[in-house]
Amino acid sequence: MAVDWVAHNIYWVDTVANRIEVARLDGTSRRILVWKDLENPRSIVLDPSEGYMYWSDWGGVKKIERAHMDGSNRMVFIDNGGRANGLTIDYSEKRLYWADLDANTIELSNLDGSDRRRLQIASDQQPYSLTQYEDYIYWVDWDKGIFRANKTSGENQTKIQGHLGYVVDILVFHASRQEGWNLCAINNGGCSHLCLANPSMLDADGQGRHNCSCPMHYSLNDDQKTCSRKLHAVLRYELLPYC
């Protein structure tokens, strides 16, 4: 689960139905964004200022994928690793971090997939979920506790908290983790329902970065901002007596 703090939307992966969905923070305007060729989607993270979402898939080909936050322009980001979990973004340095559950490692790359490498942490660690704050990457180990290390070198590894039982997630809440801007921040981008960031949709000033979308069973009107409920044709018939 991940929150778009600019447009006030919530995204989540459904590991039973194998799809990625979005809704407003109050649960309204629910829409399915990605459903094709998803085998076992897991962790998801958002980059609202750039208009991208990233998620991991634990299916037959384990990978990390990326798409615009409206579900378009989907691409394979990483396809030669293990089960990626705990995806987190260092927004200031523009890097993606994840835990490889099969190799028991923490990996990182630039947000374009370049400069991929492993963070050097102790060999007895089993990182499961990650978060980042300032100069440190924080992670939870299945049964050892919460740790942190320098986000670039892996040095100064420190146990923050021990004697915890099977912690599976960790998050940092701070204003520095919710910076960035796009036009969805102003009156929901003019959209009646969902304003979804899209880096390929720019206006003349290069500031578009969004489009309007509709919940399920609604369609976008010609103004490209408002939605109307779809009208479904109903077939009526009568059974005539056989003569």
VENPERA-V178927 format. One line per field, one symbol per residue. phi: phi as a letter, one per 20 degrees, with the letter a starting at -180 (. if undefined). psi: psi as a letter, one per 30 degrees, with the letter a starting at -180 (. if undefined). A space follows every 10 residues. Layout:
phi->???
psi->???
This chain:
phi->.bdefeemdc dbddeeelbd cbbffenelf beecbfldeb fcfcbdcffe ndccbdcefg dfaddcbffe nelfbeeccc befebmgbde ffelcddbee feelcddbbf fdnelfaeee cgfeecfdcc bcblecddbd dgcdpdcbbg fddnflfcee bdlddlfdbb bddbgfecen bbfffdllmm efcdddfbfe ddefemdfla bebcfgmccf fffmcdccff eefdedbcee ffd
psi->kkkjfefhlk klkjfefilk llllfgflhk kkekfkhkei kckkllieff glkkllkgae jklklkllfg flhklkekgi aajklhklkj eefhkkklkj fefhlkllll fgflhklkkj lkfgkikell lkkbgkkklk kegfaklllk fefglhkkke kahkjhkflk lkjlefghal klfffjhhgg kfdkjkkjff ikafgggdhl lklllkgllk lffgellkkk kkkkkklkjk kk.
